[in-house]
Amino acid sequence: MTDDTRPARSAPGAGPLLRLVVLFGGVSAEHDVSCVTAAHVVAAADRSKYDIVPVGITRDGGWFRQDKAIAALADDVELPNALLPEGTEVDPIVILRGDSSKQTVVLPLLHGPHGEDGTVQGMLELLKLPYVGSGVLGSAVCMDKAMAKDVAAYRGIPQCRWIEFRDGVDDSREIVGKVEAQLGLPVFVKPANMGSSVGITKAHNIKELDDAINLALRYDDVLVIEESVTAREIEVAVLGNALPEVSLPGEIRPGSEFYDYEDKYVTGAAQLVIPADLSAADTDAVRELAVRAYTAMRCSGLARVDFFFEESRLDGEPARGWLLNEINTIPGFTPASMYPKMWGASGLSYPDLIDQLVALALETYQRRSGFSTAH
């Protein structure tokens, strides 16, 4: 690993324990993924540095302190593969604020809407609490795939061709013709505000396109319809605030037609190759483009930036090279997930990564706390 790959920041050290509130679960379709992520983060966080308080949010919005996990940590008992949002029901504001005897940092591991989209981040801003990850704007922009594509286009970041469809605004009778004329088939149909490939379908014909739109509309009223490309799927982990660092890139080799929910979380058939087999020039190019995308979207703390690498085209047109797919501001965070695995390959261990994220949260909080509120 080169010296400029791994960030070097002051991690929490000696002194009073930091109170680390780990939020998981949530009301989105990615609830189950979040529960798995939380179990691994809670198990890996250094208990000599943190008073860990796992708090689960049920699918219907109830908040519960996970007492079993707290007891297991105290007794040095192995945690289950997933934490359930159960235990003592708590008031969100009370459990987040705690008491004044310890500095609290919130680690939101809430994938998808109402967690990764700026809503929880806005609440934490109002409560004046430091938290891991992007702020309200960066979270909201990256969560909405259509808005993120608009920002990327404005900043000149290359990406696939796409059409935005807004239910109740755009004419549904015209969408099929528009897709055929501008994109061709097959296409991918995606809910704008969803992750983990939930609600995404590859449509090969008009009937499948109609079915794909109906499925995606179960999750959102804004859709992204995107051209299908023959390309490699390359991801980069980004860590930092104003001057972010990037990991070595990794490659996803899907076990099915595309990297869908089953491939990610059920069958495990996808191959994760880290570092990706790229030339030095291509590695440098994708890492530089990841930083451009990260800063353009106002990200901070962490994000996984996903790309397509188009090396050739079936239609004989020149290959376009790197194409931005999307940015995940709260990526999967189990030891088997790409984000921590890419940092591990770059020389930053899983527990040290957690320390860096907490340090970045405190850095952002301290900087923003100094702004004047006087008129």
N, C-alpha and C positions, 0 to 999 in steps of 0.2 A: 504493500500500500504506500502511496506517495504521501508526503507530509501535508499536501494541500487538500487531501481528501477528507480526513477526519477533523471535525471541529474541536477546538480546545477551549473549553469554557469552564468557569468555576462551578462545580457541582455542589449540591448541599453537603456540608461536612459537619464538623464538630459543633456542639451547641445544642439548644433545645430542639426536640424533634419537630419537623414540619408536619402539619396535619394535612394529609393528602386524601381529599375526597374523590373517590373514583365513581363516576356516574355511569350506569350501564342500563341495558334493556331499552326502554323507550317505546313510543307508540307507533313507530314506523314498521314497514314490512321487513326491515333488517334487524328486528328485535333479537332473534336467536343468535345471529352473528355477533352482536354486541355482547351477549351474555358469555359467549366463548372467549372473546377478546379480553373481557374483564377478568376472567378467572386466571388467565396467564399473566396479565399485567400485575394483578394483586399478588400473585405468587412470586413474581420476579423482583418486585420493588424491595429495596433494601430496608429492612425493619430497624436497622440501627440508625437510619436517617429519617424515617417517616412513621408517623402514627396513621396507619392506613384505615380509612373509613369507607368501605364499599356501600354504595347506595343504589338500589335497583328501582327502576321505574317500570311499572306494569304496562301492559298493552292498553289499559284504559286510563292511564295517567296517575295511578297511585304511587307514592314514594315510600320505600321501605329500607331501613338500615339492615344490612345483611349480617345478622348476629352470628349465624353459623360460621360464616367466613372469618369474622373477627375472632371468634373462639378458636377456630382451627389455626389461625396465625399465632395466637397466644400459646397454643399447645404444640406448635410446630408439627401440625398434622397436614398431610397433603390435601390440597383443595380438589374438588371435582373438576371435570373438564369444562363445565359451564356453571356460572353462578345464576341462581334463580332470584328474581326480585321478590323476596319474601323476608319476613322477620318482623321487626317493630315498625309500625307505620309512623312516619315522621312528617313534620311540617317542613316543606322544602327550604324556606328561608332560614328557619332555626338550624336545620342540619347543615346547611351550607356555611352559615356564618360561624357556628360553633361558639367558643368563648374567646375572650381577648388574650388568654394566656399563651396561645399558640398561633403562629402564622399559618393560615390556611391557603393551600393551592388546590384548585379544582382540576381534575383530569377527566374531561368529558369523553367517554368512549361510546357515544350515541351515534351510530351510523344512520344516515338517511335523514328524511324530514323530521322536524321538531327535535333536532339534536346537532346535526351537522350543517344546518342551513342558516345559522345566525340567530335563531330564536333563543336557545339556551345561552348563547354567548351574550345576547342583549340583556338577559336577566342577570348574568354574572357582572356585566358592566354596571348595571344599576345598583347591584349590591356591593360594588367596589371590591371585587375579589379577583385576585390573579388566577388565570386559568391557562391551561395548555392549548396551543393551537391558534388558528387564525381568528381574527376579530369578526365583528358582525358583517362587514362588507365583503371581506374575502371569503368567508364561509358561505354567504348567500350567493355570491356570484358563481363560485365553483359548484355549488349544489345544483344550480339551474343550468343545465347543459346548453340550452338555447342562448341564455345571456352570456355564458362563458364563451360560446362560439362567436358571438358579436364582439366581445372584448378582444378575443384573439385575432379576429379579422381586422379590427381597427389597429391593432399593434403589429400587423404584418406577420403573424405567426402562422405558418402553413398548417392546413388541416384538410380533412375530407370535405367534399361538397355535401351540402345538407339543405333541407327545407324545414322551416318551423311551421308547426300546425297548432293553432289555438282553437280548442273546442268552443263553439258558440261565437267565435269571431271570424275565423276563416271558413270559406264555403266548402263543406265536406264533399259536395258533388264534384268539385273541381280538383280535389287533391290527387286522385289517381292519375288523371291526365298530366298534372303538373309533375308528379314523380316520374312518369314515363318519359316526358319531354326533357326534364332537366337532369335526372339521375340515372334512369334506366333501372332494370331489375337484374339481380336481386338488390334489396336494400335492407338496412336495419331500422327497425322502429323502436324508439326508446321513450319512456316517460322522461320529461325534462328533469324532474326532481326525484330521483331515485338512484340507488346504487346497488352493488352486489349483483348486477345483471338482472335484477327483479323487473319483470314486465317487458323485457327485451326479446324481440323475435326477429329472426332473419326471414324475410318474405321473398319467395322466389317467383311468385306470380300474383295476378290481381286478387284472386280469392284469398291467398295467404296475406296479402297486404291489407285487405279489409279486416280479416281476423286479427292481424297484428295491431292494427289501429284500435280496434275494440278492446283488446287486452290491455294495451298501454293506457287507454283512457280510464281503466279501473283504478289507476294509481295517480294520475295527474290529468289536468286539462290542457297542459302544454306538452307537445310531443316534438321530438327531433327525429326526422326521417333522413337517414344518412346513406350515402353510396357505399356499396360493398367494395372493398379493395383486397387485392392479393398482396399480403404484406406480412412481415414478421411483427410480433407484439413485444415491444421493448418498454421496460419501466425503469424509472430513476427515482431514488429516494432523496428528498431535499430536507434539510434541517437548518433552521436559523431564522433570523429576523431581517435586519437591513442588509446584511452581507451573508446570504445563505451559502451553505456548502452542499455538495452533491456526492452521492455514493457512486460506486461502480454500477453500471447498468446491468439489469437482469432481463432474461427473455422468458416469456410464457409460450409454451408449445401446447396448445389446447388438445384435450383428449377427444373432443367432439368437434362439430363443425365450427363452433366458436366458443370462447371462454365464458360459458354460461354458469348459472347458479349451481347446477348439479356438478359441473366440472370443478368449481371452486370449493364447494363445501360438502358434497355427498360422495361422489365416486373417487375424487382425488386422482383422476386419470391424467390431469395436466402435468407436464414436466416443467419444472422451474430451473432454469439454467443461469447460474451466477458465478462469475461474470458472463455476460452475453458474449458470444463469439463475434466480435466486431473489430475492425481495424482501429488503430490508434486515432486516426483522423475522424472516423465515424463516432468513436467513443467521446472524443472531445466535443464534436458537434452536438450530440444529443444532450450532453451534460450542460453545455452552454445554452441550448434551447430550453432545457428544463428550468434553468434560472430565469430566463426571459419570461417564460410563461408564469412562473411562480410570482415574480415581482409584478407582472402586468395585472394579475388577478388580486393583488394586495394580500397575498398569503403571508403567514408568519408562523413560527414554531416548527411546523412540519407539514409535509404533503408528499404524496406519491404522484408523480407525473407520468402519465401513460402515453405512449406513442405507437404509431404504425411506422414501419420502415419499408417503404415501397422500393424494391430494387429492380423490378421489371413490370411491364404491363402487357396483358393479352391483346390489347387493341393496337399495339405497335407504337403508341404515343410514348414520349420520354418519361421515364420513371421520375417521380417527384421527391424521392428520398424520405426525409422525416416529415411526418404528419402528426400533429397533436391530436390525441384521442380525448383525454379528459384529465382533470386534476381531482384527486381525493384528499380532502383536508383532514379527515379522520380515517386513515386507511386501516385495513385489517392489521391486528397487532399481536397475533399469536406467534410463538417462536417459528411456526411453519409459514407465516405470512411473508410476502415479498418485501415489505418495508423493513422490518427488522433483519431479515436475512441478507438484504443488500448492504445494510450497515455492518452486519457481522462480517461479511466478506470484505468490507472496507476497513475493518479493524476496530469497530465500535461494538462492544458487547451489548446484549439485551438490557441488563441492569444499568450499565453506563448510559445507554440511550435514554432510559427513563430519567436518569439524573439530569442529562442535558436538556430534556424537554421541560423539566421543572425549573431549571436555571433560566431557560429562555422565557418561561412564563413570568418569573419574578423580574427579569430584565425589562420585559414589556410593561409590566405593572408599574415598576419604579419610574420608568421613563414617562409614562402617561400620567402618573400621579402628580408629576411636577408641573403640568399645564395649568395655567391660570383659569379660574372660573369667574373672575371679577370682570365687570363691564368697564 
